[in-house]
Amino acid sequence: MRKLIADRMGLIDASGIRKVFALGASLKDPINFSIGLPDFDVPDPIKAAAIEAIQQGQNRYSQTVGLGTLIDKVRDRVRAQTPWDDPKVLITSGASGALLLAFMAVIEPGDEVILPDPYFVIYKHVVRLLGGRCVYIDTYPDFGLPVDKIAAAVTDRTKMVVLNSPANPTGAVYRESDLRDLAEALDETGVLVLSDEIYDHFCYDGPCASITDHYEHTLLVKGFSKSYAMTGWRMGYVAAASEPVKRVIEEMTKLQQYTFVCAPTPFQVAAQTALDMDVSEYIAAYRRKRDLAVGGLKDHFELGYEPAGAFYLFVKAPDNVPDATTFVTRAIEHNVLIIPGCVFSEKDTHFRMCYTTTDEKIRQGVEILCGLAGS
Ligand SMILES: Cc1ncc(COP(=O)(O)O)c(C=O)c1O
């Protein structure tokens, strides 16, 4: 028979998450700590702006780069949050769209991409699809930024270092001093940093440090999905300050023309309203949920780090199981959905818990997990 599926598809392994979903599908009203999204709905003014945009006929393709009014607003935001005076911006279909275009624009077969491990799943799979080689930097058990290990891993083939702070799956936030040290260590190398800051609003114990303060050769990736709960609206953006990275954005724009075409136009209109919204109430609520979950787990599990951001905990599975996947299977049998760490890591020692649910569910779920750890 004629071969249909490209060999490269064999490089992608979706089995980890699929297993959880398959097991979870049979459960009635599970305690769901598996999904990586906020539990609040899109704030009303943003919804109203999207509805109005649709009703007023803003339903056609936008320019490939995005609506001019949104780009201006995003540029103002980037200028306010970085030392960059004249950033270039591309509006993308979610941060995922930005990641795909960025990797496609720069990765050649054999190129090395340095990924602190654990990592957000998309990085590994897209890099591998493109023939790139992931160089994993073990950050266990504190999930900080291992500057020396990253610097030592740079070779002539290194194309990029990917940073994600606040991080998925750990909720760790990098220290300003570590980011400064990494910038210094990379300064002479010319290595591109891709800084995925999609959780930038979700920083609970102080301001969110960014490599953009120290390293101009950075492609900044941000999104609207998490901050405004619009995961289904597919809105994100990239920004850059240095001329070489602005060239990367030009190439990404070319690719966007032939792939996504543009980000969804009515949601580009609504995203402008989103940028004016104050989401601090939601952030405060998630800080409390973080404290509730950590408080409940800490005497029964090894946490080993400060989960200071995003909305995840990455928790070591107890010693009474051979690996984290076994513990996750047991948890699911007890109606609690969590994700095994091997989905986000080369190790299978931890599990990810997303605490964006009601306080009651957090208490119930934590109690079940603690019970399993003791049994
Ligand atoms: C670290 C990180 N980056 C990017 C994304 C993609 O977000 P979106 O494509 O919804 O903007 C996610 C979503 O889970 C994420 O956790």
The ligand as an SDF file (V2000), in Angstrom:
LIG
                    3D

 16 16  0  0  0  0  0  0  0  0999 V2000
    4.1200   27.4470   28.8030 C   0  0  0  0  0  0  0  0  0  0  0  0
    3.0380   27.5580   27.8040 C   0  0  0  0  0  0  0  0  0  0  0  0
    3.3000   28.1780   26.6400 N   0  0  0  0  0  0  0  0  0  0  0  0
    2.3630   28.2890   25.6840 C   0  0  0  0  0  0  0  0  0  0  0  0
    1.1050   27.7630   25.8570 C   0  0  0  0  0  0  0  0  0  0  0  0
    0.1120   27.8690   24.7310 C   0  0  0  0  0  0  0  0  0  0  0  0
   -0.9000   28.7560   25.0020 O   0  0  0  0  0  0  0  0  0  0  0  0
   -1.9180   29.2700   23.9010 P   0  0  0  0  0  0  0  0  0  0  0  0
   -1.5720   28.6340   22.6270 O   0  0  0  0  0  0  0  0  0  0  0  0
   -3.2650   28.9060   24.4030 O   0  0  0  0  0  0  0  0  0  0  0  0
   -1.7190   30.7670   23.8520 O   0  0  0  0  0  0  0  0  0  0  0  0
    0.7770   27.1140   27.0490 C   0  0  0  0  0  0  0  0  0  0  0  0
   -0.5430   26.5020   27.2530 C   0  0  0  0  0  0  0  0  0  0  0  0
   -0.7340   25.6160   28.0600 O   0  0  0  0  0  0  0  0  0  0  0  0
    1.7700   27.0090   28.0530 C   0  0  0  0  0  0  0  0  0  0  0  0
    1.5350   26.3910   29.2180 O   0  0  0  0  0  0  0  0  0  0  0  0
  1  2  1  0
  2  3  1  0
  2 15  2  0
  3  4  2  0
  4  5  1  0
  5  6  1  0
  5 12  2  0
  6  7  1  0
  7  8  1  0
  8  9  2  0
  8 10  1  0
  8 11  1  0
 12 13  1  0
 12 15  1  0
 13 14  2  0
 15 16  1  0
M  END
$$$$
